[in-house]
Amino acid sequence: MEERKGFGTNFGFLMAAVGSAVGLGNIWGFPNKMGASGGFTFLVIYLVLAALCGFIVMLGELALGRKTGKGAVGAYKVLSKKFKWLGWLGILSAFLILGFYCALGGYCIKYMVLNVGNVFGAGFGNNGLASGDVFGNLLTNQLESVIYGLIFVLLTMIIVMGGIGGGIEKFCSIGMPCLFFMLVIIIIRACTLPDAVNGLKYMFVPGWAVENGVIDKAPNLLTVLSTAGGQMFFSLSLGMGAMVTYGSYLEKKQNLEKNALIIVICDTIIALMAGLAVMPARFALDPNGPIGGPKLLFITMQNVFNSMGTVGYIFGIIFYLLVVLAAISSSISLLEVIVAHFCDKAREKGKGDKRKVYSIIAAVGSGLLCVLVCLDGLGSNGIAPFDILGIEANGWSDCWLDFFDCISEGVLMPLGALLMCICIGWEIGPKVVDEECCLEGNSFKSKGLFNICVKVITPLIMVFILLGQVDGFFGLGLFQ
Ligand code: PHE
């Protein structure tokens, strides 16, 4: 049987895993949620949840992957009788997330190009239009959106085709340090703008957002807890097999516990740094602009760059390139969840791994979903789920992006993480993780914590997060 090639170095593995975790969620989700949900208090809650839940699920997933040396589907099939189908949930989530992630990644590429146009005063720049109109035009220009979306899919596919060491590891080992460096440049610029301090106050000072009218009223504690939990596990790429898959390519001598901890810490630091880059700029230069979601990225931030003159466009190019890197390093981990499974199967049958063929097939599948999201243009073009079903628009039916997000981030991922804990805690037993962590002379320092958490604490938190996600995405009002 052909050898299953993995990461060449632990650094490469870490960059790929951190790259998967750091994505659009860190940039447009975390900073805004932190500000709107209690500032510093939110951060403390987030960190507690990240320790009791994020770290535990992360370690569990990495261990399952490495123990079996298989992608998500194969790993559960080998280890569990009751949950042998669980990996398929991950494959489904991966397709759905890729559908909207690639569309958004395509928009980011478009904005990089737009700012190049702005530097040279070319026709493909703003062309005298306000940011809201530029974005509106992109959403309704279906052909342009589809082209950019497919360019993003193509880039993702090319990297995954290169394999783990030759594609994903290489890309992330260069891309992630570059992302970090560019983020520092943007932070320095943003934090030295006049009035930048308001952005910092919004993010960190509890109650500031309400006192200053940025939001109407403070959310209650239950809502804050569920917002933090939902953000935490999406941001860490948990509950859908990405970390099982990456773990399966890690060498036995590497320390799983340390790696899991580093991934959680790096993801949180980059989310905070993204806040330092975005919020001060928004409060200094576009204080009334949208503060979260795609509009923050494509309307507010572009307004910020427009108001700085030519040098602003250069910052714009750097900023959107940074976001493209963050998005691609996540989308390759999503595509790899799908590709790894089919390669494993082909390899078992002695057919080689056929990575190139499966990368193309998986990219075509997710490309089709991406085309749908692009054609829909965030619900601007009359083909959103609510248009088709003839119902009133709400959270999940607003647009195809929200629909895919609701099913994946809202239901499948928290469910996947919950079932993984039950599977490890109650079916196969946490000993499997212990053994995997202690290979080749490594020790498992948090074993006591892990065992209690995976059996009781983490599943309880996951049930709560699942309810919170369903509540938030489907507007049930449970936590009001
Ligand atoms: N963690 C990514 C983000 O924060 C999203 C993601 C989820 C990526 C699941 C891969 C797998 O944007």
Boltz pocket constraint, residues with backbone or C-beta under 6 A from the ligand:
constraints:
  - pocket:
      binder: B
      contacts: [[A, 20], [A, 21], [A, 22], [A, 23], [A, 24], [A, 25], [A, 26], [A, 97], [A, 233], [A, 234], [A, 235], [A, 236], [A, 237], [A, 238], [A, 240], [A, 242], [A, 330], [A, 331], [A, 333], [A, 334]]
      max_distance: 6.0
